Amino acid sequence: MNFTVEQLQENYAKFLSYIDTYITGERGEQLKKLYTDHAERIMLMPASSVDHHHNTFPGGYVDHVMRVVDCALKLKELWSSMGAYINYTDEELVFAALNHDLGKIGTEEAEQYQINDSEWHRKNQGKLYKYNPVNPFMMVPDRSLFLLQQRGIKVSFNEYLGIKVHDGLYEDGNKPYFVAHSKESKLRCNLPILLHHADHMAARIEFEMWDRNEGSQGKEPIKEKRKPSVPQNLPEGEKEALMDVFNTLFK
């Protein structure tokens, strides 16, 4: 997807409007300052580094995060209508959704995504971006929470857990939160589960958009599978037996 300069600016303004609408008090101002301090970086950064993951293009990060927020709010309505126990606020849900991938911006000092200068990797592996080697390694949720505390932005328990485990069981370290072996160890709030579903939904939709528009272009059509031939000089009984096997395997 190629956003125009105007679309990038409009998306970024809409992104900031979620803070104005849902995040109250001092931390709303703190959060907005964090994002405006890195406005150009955030406006232009992708949501991932590999083309077939999701939103690997300039402006992809902002587009992805807004889609996660929208999915989360709609899923909350669905969960509520089906009788789920909603023991968290819209502010907590939106705060967690807005900041779940904050760690992807890198550090305060340096961006995380850089355009890949290896044409081979871009063409053969779809690695359009590479990670900035200047930044020390951190898992995205951990860096998200670190950046928030670095700015002194308060995070509720529900928000912390939602950001921390939003990758669900794709991250092995999250298993104790999602696979409970006792009543006491079960999640006491469904916000983390809902946010994981929202993120998964948004990323899948973005992959499908890419696949429809770019992913299937230039690929060779799938060739029809050919059945192997049976040697003609076999005794009649063996020939018929082989034909039965081939017909079963290649029907």
C-alpha positions as CSV (number, residue, x, y, z in Angstrom):
1,M,0.0,0.0,0.0
2,N,1.3,3.4,-0.8
3,F,-0.1,6.3,1.3
4,T,0.2,9.8,-0.1
5,V,1.8,12.5,2.1
6,E,-1.7,13.8,2.8
7,Q,-3.0,10.4,3.9
8,L,0.0,9.9,6.2
9,Q,-0.8,13.2,7.9
10,E,-4.5,12.4,8.1
11,N,-3.9,9.0,9.6
12,Y,-1.5,10.4,12.2
13,A,-3.9,13.1,13.2
14,K,-6.6,10.4,13.6
15,F,-4.2,8.3,15.6
16,L,-3.6,11.2,18.0
17,S,-7.4,11.8,18.3
18,Y,-7.8,8.4,20.0
19,I,-5.7,9.8,22.8
20,D,-7.8,12.9,23.0
21,T,-11.0,10.9,23.1
22,Y,-10.1,8.0,25.4
23,I,-7.1,8.8,27.6
24,T,-7.8,11.3,30.3
25,G,-5.9,13.5,32.6
26,E,-2.1,14.0,32.9
27,R,-1.2,10.7,31.3
28,G,-3.1,11.6,28.2
29,E,-1.0,14.7,27.8
30,Q,2.2,12.7,28.6
31,L,1.2,10.0,26.0
32,K,0.5,12.6,23.3
33,K,3.9,14.3,24.0
34,L,5.6,10.9,23.6
35,Y,4.0,10.4,20.2
36,T,4.5,14.0,19.0
37,D,8.2,14.0,20.0
38,H,8.7,11.1,17.5
39,A,6.0,12.2,15.0
40,E,7.9,11.8,11.8
41,R,9.3,8.4,12.8
42,I,5.9,7.1,13.9
43,M,4.1,8.6,10.9
44,L,6.5,6.8,8.4
45,M,7.3,3.5,10.1
46,P,6.0,0.1,9.1
47,A,4.2,-2.4,11.4
48,S,6.6,-5.2,10.5
49,S,9.8,-5.9,8.5
50,V,8.8,-8.7,6.2
51,D,6.3,-8.1,3.3
52,H,4.0,-11.1,4.0
53,H,3.7,-10.4,7.7
54,H,1.5,-7.3,7.9
55,N,1.6,-3.6,6.9
56,T,5.2,-3.5,5.8
57,F,5.2,-0.1,4.2
58,P,5.5,3.6,5.3
59,G,2.6,4.4,7.5
60,G,1.8,0.8,8.2
61,Y,2.4,1.1,12.0
62,V,-0.2,3.9,12.5
63,D,-2.7,2.1,10.2
64,H,-2.2,-1.2,12.1
65,V,-2.6,0.3,15.6
66,M,-5.8,2.2,14.7
67,R,-7.2,-1.1,13.2
68,V,-6.4,-2.9,16.5
69,V,-8.1,-0.2,18.5
70,D,-11.2,-0.4,16.3
71,C,-11.2,-4.2,16.4
72,A,-10.8,-4.2,20.2
73,L,-13.8,-1.8,20.7
74,K,-16.0,-3.9,18.4
75,L,-14.9,-7.1,20.1
76,K,-15.7,-5.6,23.5
77,E,-19.3,-4.9,22.3
78,L,-19.6,-8.5,21.0
79,W,-18.2,-10.0,24.2
80,S,-20.5,-7.9,26.3
81,S,-23.5,-8.9,24.2
82,M,-22.7,-12.5,24.8
83,G,-22.5,-12.1,28.5
84,A,-18.8,-11.6,29.2
85,Y,-17.8,-10.0,32.4
86,I,-16.5,-6.5,31.5
87,N,-14.4,-5.5,34.5
88,Y,-12.2,-2.9,32.7
89,T,-12.8,0.5,31.2
90,D,-12.8,1.7,27.6
91,E,-9.8,3.8,28.6
92,E,-7.9,0.8,29.7
93,L,-8.8,-1.1,26.5
94,V,-7.8,1.7,24.2
95,F,-4.7,2.5,26.2
96,A,-3.5,-1.1,25.9
97,A,-4.4,-1.2,22.2
98,L,-2.7,2.1,21.4
99,N,0.5,1.1,23.1
100,H,0.7,-2.7,22.5
101,D,3.3,-2.3,19.8
102,L,4.9,0.9,21.0
103,G,8.2,-0.9,21.4
104,K,8.5,-1.1,17.6
105,I,9.4,2.5,17.4
106,G,12.8,1.6,18.9
107,T,14.4,3.7,21.7
108,E,14.0,7.4,22.4
109,E,17.3,7.8,20.7
110,A,17.0,5.6,17.6
111,E,14.4,4.1,15.3
112,Q,14.0,0.3,15.2
113,Y,13.2,-0.2,11.5
114,Q,15.6,0.8,8.7
115,I,15.1,0.2,5.0
116,N,17.0,-2.9,4.0
117,D,19.9,-2.1,1.8
118,S,20.3,-5.8,0.7
119,E,18.4,-6.1,-2.6
120,W,18.8,-9.9,-2.3
121,H,17.0,-10.1,1.0
122,R,14.3,-7.7,-0.3
123,K,13.7,-9.7,-3.4
124,N,14.1,-13.3,-2.2
125,Q,12.9,-13.1,1.4
126,G,10.6,-10.1,1.4
127,K,12.7,-8.5,4.2
128,L,12.0,-4.9,3.2
129,Y,13.3,-3.5,6.5
130,K,16.0,-4.5,8.9
131,Y,16.4,-3.9,12.6
132,N,18.7,-1.1,13.8
133,P,21.8,-2.8,15.3
134,V,22.3,0.3,17.6
135,N,19.3,-0.7,19.7
136,P,19.8,-3.4,22.3
137,F,17.5,-6.4,22.0
138,M,14.2,-6.4,23.8
139,M,10.9,-8.1,23.1
140,V,8.4,-5.7,21.7
141,P,5.9,-5.8,24.7
142,D,8.8,-5.3,27.1
143,R,10.1,-2.3,25.2
144,S,6.6,-0.9,25.0
145,L,6.3,-1.0,28.8
146,F,9.8,0.3,29.3
147,L,9.2,3.3,27.1
148,L,6.0,4.2,29.0
149,Q,7.7,4.0,32.4
150,Q,10.7,6.0,31.0
151,R,8.3,8.8,30.4
152,G,6.6,8.4,33.8
153,I,3.3,7.3,32.2
154,K,1.2,5.3,34.7
155,V,-0.2,2.0,33.6
156,S,-3.0,0.1,35.3
157,F,-2.7,-3.6,36.1
158,N,-5.1,-4.5,33.3
159,E,-3.2,-2.3,30.8
160,Y,0.1,-3.7,31.9
161,L,-1.0,-7.3,31.4
162,G,-2.8,-6.6,28.2
163,I,0.4,-5.1,26.6
164,K,2.6,-7.7,28.1
165,V,0.8,-10.8,26.8
166,H,-0.9,-9.4,23.6
167,D,0.9,-11.9,21.4
168,G,-0.9,-14.7,23.1
169,L,0.5,-18.2,22.8
170,Y,2.7,-17.2,19.9
171,E,5.1,-16.2,22.6
172,D,6.1,-19.1,24.8
173,G,6.6,-16.9,27.9
174,N,2.9,-16.1,27.8
175,K,1.7,-19.7,28.3
176,P,1.2,-19.5,32.1
177,Y,-1.2,-16.6,31.6
178,F,-3.3,-18.4,29.0
179,V,-3.1,-22.0,30.1
180,A,-4.2,-22.0,33.7
181,H,-4.0,-25.1,35.9
182,S,-6.0,-23.7,38.8
183,K,-8.8,-21.2,39.4
184,E,-6.4,-18.8,41.1
185,S,-4.0,-18.6,38.2
186,K,-6.7,-17.9,35.6
187,L,-6.8,-14.4,34.1
188,R,-9.2,-12.3,36.2
189,C,-9.9,-9.9,33.4
190,N,-10.6,-10.8,29.7
191,L,-8.9,-7.6,28.4
192,P,-5.6,-9.5,27.5
193,I,-7.5,-12.2,25.6
194,L,-9.6,-9.6,23.8
195,L,-6.6,-7.5,22.9
196,H,-4.8,-10.6,21.5
197,H,-7.8,-11.4,19.4
198,A,-8.0,-7.8,18.1
199,D,-4.3,-7.8,17.2
200,H,-4.6,-11.1,15.5
201,M,-7.7,-10.0,13.6
202,A,-6.1,-6.8,12.4
203,A,-2.8,-8.5,11.3
204,R,-4.7,-11.2,9.4
205,I,-6.8,-8.6,7.6
206,E,-3.7,-6.7,6.7
207,F,-2.0,-9.8,5.4
208,E,-5.1,-10.6,3.2
209,M,-5.1,-7.0,1.9
210,W,-1.4,-7.4,0.9
211,D,-2.0,-10.9,-0.6
212,R,-4.9,-9.7,-2.8
213,N,-3.0,-6.7,-4.0
214,E,0.6,-7.7,-4.2
215,G,1.4,-11.1,-2.7
216,S,-0.1,-13.2,-5.6
217,Q,1.3,-11.1,-8.4
218,G,4.1,-12.5,-10.5
219,K,3.6,-16.0,-9.3
220,E,3.5,-19.0,-11.7
221,P,0.2,-20.7,-11.9
222,I,-0.1,-24.0,-10.1
223,K,0.6,-26.8,-12.5
224,E,-1.8,-29.8,-12.6
225,K,-0.4,-32.8,-10.8
226,R,0.5,-35.6,-13.3
227,K,-0.1,-39.2,-12.4
228,P,2.9,-41.5,-12.8
229,S,2.6,-44.0,-15.6
230,V,2.5,-47.8,-14.9
231,P,5.1,-49.9,-16.8
232,Q,3.4,-51.7,-19.6
233,N,5.5,-54.9,-19.5
234,L,4.2,-56.0,-16.1
235,P,2.0,-59.2,-15.7
236,E,-1.6,-58.3,-15.9
237,G,-2.3,-59.0,-12.2
238,E,0.5,-56.8,-10.9
239,K,-0.4,-54.0,-13.4
240,E,-4.0,-53.9,-12.1
241,A,-2.8,-53.8,-8.5
242,L,-0.4,-50.9,-9.2
243,M,-3.2,-49.0,-11.0
244,D,-5.5,-49.4,-7.9
245,V,-2.7,-47.9,-5.7
246,F,-2.1,-45.0,-8.1
247,N,-5.7,-44.2,-8.4
248,T,-6.1,-44.1,-4.6
249,L,-3.0,-41.9,-4.1
250,F,-3.6,-39.5,-7.0
251,K,-7.4,-39.3,-7.4
